[in-house]
Amino acid sequence: MIPIDLLTAIKARRSIHNFKSEEVERDILRDIFTYGSYAPSHYMKESWNIRLYEKNGKKAFVDAIIASYQRIGMLKADDDPKTQKMIASMQQFLLQIPHHALIYFPKEEDPIRYEEAYASVCAFIQNAQLAAWEYGVGMLWTITPYMHDDGFATEVGLDSETEKIAAVMQIGYPARIPRDKGRTPIVDKMAFVSE
């Protein structure tokens, strides 16, 4: 039988967009991702890898994000005051987030194995989010354009030929918890096929 607190966490968890400045203790982060690692994993490959950017380590990470946005055309790369103000605002916002966890996995040449690995990593991420919620820690699972920029991967020390970024998790104690927006009734999405 599934413990009721897990069922409660599944329904109560929210994506957090505003974080307190307080950092999450490393032991708690290790616990959270340890629970994440109990996700189903084809052939027990446990494909997930995590790079946690915190404290002064966030600066180079955020700089790589800004450079990527400029490279792919989402931000201008000029000295116009409006551009510089936008960049400064983005940097400030990203640097205020206590932790950024880059989740990546080894690429598989076989498309079926690739999908298995990606699905497993997604299960790992959701497990981690649920565990974090039990610790009072919020996360935002982001999939952003810079994740698909080979230059960004290189700048953060990954090899885009052999490694795939699955997500970047923003992590911290929630400053505000969004309201429950509800869900579409599952009967609207579910069909029983009996014959």
Protein Blocks (a to p, Z undefined) as FASTA:
>chain_A
ZZfklmmmmmmpccdfbdcfbdcdfklmmmmmmmmmmpccehhlomaccdddehjllmmm
mmmmmmmmmmnopaccdfbfklmmmmmmmmmmmmmpmbacdddddddfblklmmmmmmmm
mmmmmmmmmmmmmnopacdddddfklmmmklmmmnopafklpccfbdcdddddfbdcdde
bjadfklmcccdfZZ
